[in-house]
Each structure stands twice: as structure tokens, then as C-alpha cells.
Amino acid sequence: DKGHRAGVYKQKNKGHKHGKHRTKGEIERENKGRVSVTALTKKQRKEARKMDKRHKANQLRRNKKDLVLTEKRRLGSRDGPPHLVAVVALHAGVDAEAVTRLLRCEGAGGLVREENSVCGVSDSFGLVMPRFKQRFTFLRPDTADMHSLLDVVKVADSLVFVLDSTEGWDSYGDHCLSCLFSQGLPAHALVCQGVSDLAVKKRVDSRRALAKISEIRFPGARLFPLDSDQDATLMLRHLGAQRQRRLGFRSRRPHLLAQQVSYTPNSSEGSGGAPTGLGTLRVSGYVRGCPLQVDRLVHISGFGDFLLSQIDAPIDPLPLNSMTPRPAKPGKKGDVDMQDGGVEVASVRVLMKADPARRESLQAEAEVDPMDGEQTWPTDTELLEAEEARKSKRVMKVPKGTSDYQATWIVDEEDENGEEDEESTDDEEDEDLMMEESIDGEDLDSQDAASGGGSDEEEEEEEEEEEELNSTSDKGGADQRYDEHMDEAEEGEGLKRYREARANEMFPDEVDTPLDQSAKNRFQRYRGLKSFRSSPWDPLENLPADYSRIFQFQSFERTRRRVLAEAAQEEEGAMVGWYVTLHVVDVPPTVMESVQAGRPLVLVSLLPHEQKMSVMHMLVRRHPSNTDPIKSKEELVFHCGFRRFRACPIFSQHTSADKHKLERFLRADAPTVVSVYAPITFPTAGVLLFKQREDGMQDLVGTGNLLSCDPQRVVLKRIVLSGHPFKINRRSAVCRYMFFNRDDILWFKPVELRTKWGRRGHIKEALGTHGHMKCVFDSQMRSQDTVMMNLYKRVYPRWTYDPYVPLPLPWVKGEGTQVPDDFDME
């Protein structure tokens, strides 16, 4: 055999040098199955991070889901408060009392333990359902009293809306829904009556028509008939198992609805035991929201903030177990007796007493230091900085008496237009005179044409007016009867507000220069701005005296996050679901009078800093049902979270800039920021604005939510001075009617001018002594144009905060949701 022989050019590789290296087999035999840690590549690390993020998100989602399920299972159970259900009638023709009677479920094993379980509400009861292992508290608030209805809905777990089988809800029911949706609506159910009384063939059509009506307000909501005990049992099962809606303003604050209330006046030992006008209010109810601490302040809606002295633990009046009553929660034993009209009720346990060292203060306003505004001697550093700033500053001519800070708004006048004005020829002046003569001639011709052939038409119009007067004289009796129900003073005020709003809409911010007073004195607090967007404005300049009484945060958003995080982690105090008695000290007797008048009482524990005054801003939209103009600084009634107060706010535009223009009226086409002096409230919270009439009734004028707390938010009021072009040149014009003396023109000379047609310019010089001035613009003006000057000053709200709100007159006396004849939602 002849084998293959490699040629001369065959590649010869080096042999393997295995001298000091082990083979793979030897390494595997030595490791005996052990695997070393391998280094992860960049791609593997990225995949690992993605998996970690996914696992973390799943864990957070699972924890939140478990928390929601725990709260849902606790509500109405032995460890939680009873399920609070409010029955609200939305139509005058429905019978809400029959609904509450059916919801007693006496035929389905329901045990009514406590009649009139809610203090101040006549139709209320506690219900225990052993079949569902749940307990309920039902109440039917008076829908004619809007404040009471809003207070009940703030603490209710579920709402039962009673609809009419044909119309759904009436005009006042729609008004109530607008208020409830703006405040924050909890879980709800829709109930209709009278469906079983209809024929079988008409039931489907009736339910279909009613579902179509309810789809406007409640999209996708289920409609429940309620005409029998079986329907009531299904309704209770749905209420106990439905998903609860979380409202931020109440879930972050402990609150309770008063079920038992007693009042003991204070006595002064120094005055021989005479009453002092204040007293101790004992309020019993179930803690809701989060744990309640005795050292925190409590707020009673409509009356203000108060201190707690102690918390007791009486026996639960609505135990879930019917055989053995639920014992009081363990706490410090004490022989404290509750007195109700001098009668001993029971010996209860004292859970906790307030510690004077840890108790929060009722101080709402900052202490005013009268020497705070005094001038002090500057330091060497401040003198050095002032010297450097003076050297780097431009030198410009300013009017006499102008400060350095005001000079930053003054635009340095350039002489670029001086030569052009000197080079103007006599031909241009002749053209201007010809233009004015032609305009005057056209005006005269038009006046002659209008007055020439109108004599016959005027005679015909006079004859028609006489005929109309003769025809209307027969209706004099009906007109007199109509005028009897009209308030002339209120009609005159409404006409005045309407004319002001109309003038502000047609000529925004325009004011007339006074003839009997110099504009320099009249508008001395105003200044000009080169650019409203970019020109600086010091937020700490010339602050009013009221700003020394308020509190300000270095960072409101950071403080809000910290306070809410601490409140969510609190595990001390009276826990959620406990039945407790709160001792509220130094309470006026008007609170007890309100309870005796049949109105519910709601208490809420405030978060830190929420009793302090500051400048609160709310984002509000005008309600479509309100057609009357709402002027700035007009007194309104506010519902902000749990608070209810009166104040005079100012309105401003909602923009992202550092300066915001004042709105003289509440706009209907855009959201408006409402600024007011009020106690601090941490968002989120719904806001309702009501305007009280002279007859005591209140109208809803705006809805929105709480925006922020910022005393340094700059709100500028703008005024516009207008003038008329008298002579027009190529780039210059002689204007008049803006000022009426020479001194005013020289004072406002540095302020920039603009026209309605977009021209920009400035005052060149004053002509004569009667207010004529020569102005230079970037291009030629038109004869129909208007010269305008914008001036600004900063405005502040009025200190008119009043926590006591007089209760409005009810729409009608008695039950139902009927409204007076003059109430019109459209």
C-alpha cells in the first residue's frame, strides 16, 4: 500500500504541553461533583434585576390586596365597627321610611338591638344578622338639610339611593347628587320601589327605562328592587359583600359618628360655682379610619377644634354574639361614672388620659412680634454684597422717589427712535391732517344720513308704543300680583353684579382714570411689568400684617408625605372598631343644642399641624346650576374635607407660572384657584362652595378639590388704562384720554404700552399740560386701535375665617325631598 506522504509545505503544529496543567477529567474527579460559583455576565445581571423588580411588585400587590381584604372582612364583624349605611331618598315621591322598615329583615332572622342608635337622627337602628355574621347601623338623614346630609355621607360606609320607578330622581335629587359626587362618594347601591306593583309585561320596560336614566350618574350600576323581605335580604347580602371605596380624607384620619351624647357645664370655683359658658361633651361611638390618640385635637364639623381629656371604654351596645355581651376593651381600670342628666349610667373603664406634656396645642395663629419688622444694622457681609451689586448694576434714569427694587421693572429707554422723529417732514404732518379731516367728514356724513330720512319711522314707532301701553294696562292687576313676590333690593344688587360681570367680560380689567385725582396717587401701589411671565416679583415684599399670624412650611409636600406616613404606621390609642366615649373639654353649649335639634354629630381627630392657620388654595370649577355672578372677596361657605367654615376668598388663574392673574369673578369656562385664610388641611380632600342668600337658603356655586398650602403664591391684580390715538404718524402717534395732566405722564413714562391690535411701544414725551402724549410704536397704528397700559399689584385674601356656620333653612318643613316652587336647577 502506498500511503499518503505529507508534502514539503505541510503545516506542522506544536505539540500539547501538558506539563503543569491538569486535564478536565482530573479536575472533575477532584471536585467530586462540586460546582464553583460562576461570574454573572451583564445580561444575566440585567435579567436578575428584572426578576427582582417583578417579585417585589408582586409582593407589594399581594400585601395591598391582603390589606383591602382584611379591612373589608373586618367591617361589620366582631373586630370592626358596624357597617354604617345611610338611606338617601332622591325623589319626593318615594317612601324612604318603608325602605328602612324592610331593611330590618325581621323575617330573615335580623335582630334589631338598638332603636335610635345614632344621636340626632330619629330614624336609625342597629341590626345584627347572625346568618351573615355581620352587624349594621342604618340611618335615614334628612335630605332637606344639606349640611346634615353631607356630614353623614362623610362617615358612611355605604349609601342606599332610593329612586322613583319612573323618573329616577327629581331636580333636588340631582342637586344632592352633585354635592355628594364632589365631596366623595362611598360605596353605594340603587334601590327602586313599586316595580312589583306593575304588570308583568311592563316590569322589563320599566327597569330598562330606569337603568337608562341611572346610567347618566351611575354607569354600570346594578338596580335592586325592594318590595319584599326577600329583596331586603338580598340587599343586605350585597351591602355586606360589595367592594368598599376608599376616600383619602377620611381613611387617613380617625373619626366617629356620635351615638350617645351628654353635656356637663363647667363650674368656676372662684365665682361660687357659677357656669362659665363652656362644658365637657361626652361622645360615644365606634372608632373608624385609623387608631385614635387622646393627645390629638378633635374637630367637630361646624363648630371648631377642641381638646380631649380622656377616652373611656363602655360596653358595646351592638354585640355580634347575642348570648354574651361584648366586654369592654382592656385598659386602665378606674371608677369613672358617666352622668346623663344626673342619672348614673354605668361604671366604665378608662382607656387612656391626656398627657399635658404631649398634648397638642390649640394655638391656631402664630405669635406676632411687634419688633420683628424693625431695622437692624447690616453685617459686613451684607455691606460687601450690596457694594458688589451696586457696582454691577446699570445706571439708568428713573423718576424721582423710585426705589432700587422698583427700578428693576423700568425698561431702559433707547434713543433709537429719536433720529427718526427729528427727520419727520412736513409732508407727513400734512398727511396726518388730511387723514383726520377725512375721518371727521365720514362721521358727519354718516350722522346726516342717519338723521335725514327717519322722521316717518319715528312717528310709526311712537304710535306702536302707545298701542302697547294701552294693551298692557289691562294686565296691571296680574303684574302687581307678580311684583308682590319680588325683592327690589335683591333685584337691584343682582343687576349691579350682572353689569359688573358683563363689563369685565367685554372690557377685561379696564378702569377709567379719575379726573379729580392724579393717577400717580390713585395707582401708587401699582407697577408695570416688562413681561408678566418672566419679570421677577419678590414674594416676600410688602407682606400684610395678617401674614405674621399664619404658619408656613419649608416644603409642604415633604411635610405632607411624612405626616401621612406616620399616621399610617400608628398602632397606639383606641383601635378601629372599639366602642369608646370621648371626653371633649371646653365645648360651647351650641353643640348640644344642634344635637337636640335633630342633627348628627361627627368628630374627627386632626393630624399634626392641621389646627394652624395658613393660606390654602383650592382648585374649583363653577357649578352649571349657578348662573349668578360670584365676585371675588364675597363671603362663601366652604366644605373642605371634614371642615365647614365661612370666608371671603380671592380667585386667580390656574397656571404653572410663578405669578398668577387675579380673576374678578368666578369663571364658568375654566378651573379657578380659590385662595383663603383657613386651617391647614393635607390633601386629598373635596371642596364645595355655597353662597348663602338673604332668606337663609344656600346655593351650590362651585365644586373642586384641595390644591396646596402656599403663602408665597403671588396673585397679581391687573388694571388696564386705555387711551385714544389723536394723531397718527408712521411710527409715532399722539394719544389722549389716558392721563389728564403732565405729571402723570412723566410718572408712568417708563411703563411699556401696547395696543389691542398687537403694537408695542412706550411714551416719548408729554405734549402740553392736558394729558396729550407722544408715543412711539414698533409699527404704524390704525385709527380704530386703542392704546393700553397694564399695571399690576399683589393682592391677598381677607381674614374672615369663621368656623361657625349658621345652618341653612331647610327646603321644606317635614320629610321628603320636596323643594320650593322658585327652586330651579336649570
Beta strands, then each sheet from edge to edge (+ up, - down):
strand 1: 83-89
strand 2: 111-115
strand 3: 124-129
strand 4: 134-139
strand 5: 158-163
strand 6: 187-192
strand 7: 223-225
strand 8: 255-257
strand 9: 260-268
strand 10: 274-286
strand 11: 298-300
strand 12: 304-313
strand 13: 332-340
strand 14: 343-353
strand 15: 510-511
strand 16: 579-587
strand 17: 602-605
strand 18: 613-622
strand 19: 636-640
strand 20: 643-647
strand 21: 650-653
strand 22: 659-663
strand 23: 672-679
strand 24: 686-692
strand 25: 698-709
strand 26: 714-728
strand 27: 732-736
strand 28: 753-755
strand 29: 760-767
strand 30: 772-777
strand 31: 787-794
sheet 1: 2+ 3- 4+ 1+ 5+ 6+ 7+
sheet 2: 8+ 17- 11+ 12- 14+ 13-
sheet 3: 8+ 17- 11+ 12- 16+ 10- 9+
sheet 4: 15+ 26+ 22+ 21- 23+ 18- 25+ 24- 19+ 20-
sheet 5: 15+ 26+ 27- 30+ 29- 28+ 31-
end
